[in-house]
């Protein structure tokens, strides 16, 4: 008997899983070829089929570990980003409070400068220091080195 004949005979008596799942071959392998049943006669035994359970392959374990690792990394990174954002928000709040304090201080200093640079305040401080208002300006003639017009500032004793 040749090898091809053995393979054909082997596949009909002991069908492999591939031949059972291959369309026409599967239908042919399920039917018994040795006995033909009459049309009106029903069989006493039900027709049995081989059902293979789902067996996880060895490739699924690393894939599942990878998926679980990715999910764990996503969870940890989400938690770290949330903590980082909370820390940044706290720092921003602290900086905002400090900015408000400095803005109030700047407004106070500007108000003090405006009061100190008012005309009546400057005149009072100048009089306290012994300063007098300037008199009419004069003109100096450079060729003769003389002062034409104008007068010297004098302190009024009436003040």
ABEGO torsion letter per residue (X at the ends): XBAAAAAAAAAAABBBAAAAABBAAAAAAABBAABBBBAABBBABBBBBBBBBBBBBAAAAAAAAAAAAAAAAAAAAAAAAAAAAAAAAAAAAAAAAAAAAAAAAAAAAAAAAAAAABAAAAAAAAAAAGBBBBBBBBBBBAAAGBBBEEBBBBBBAAX
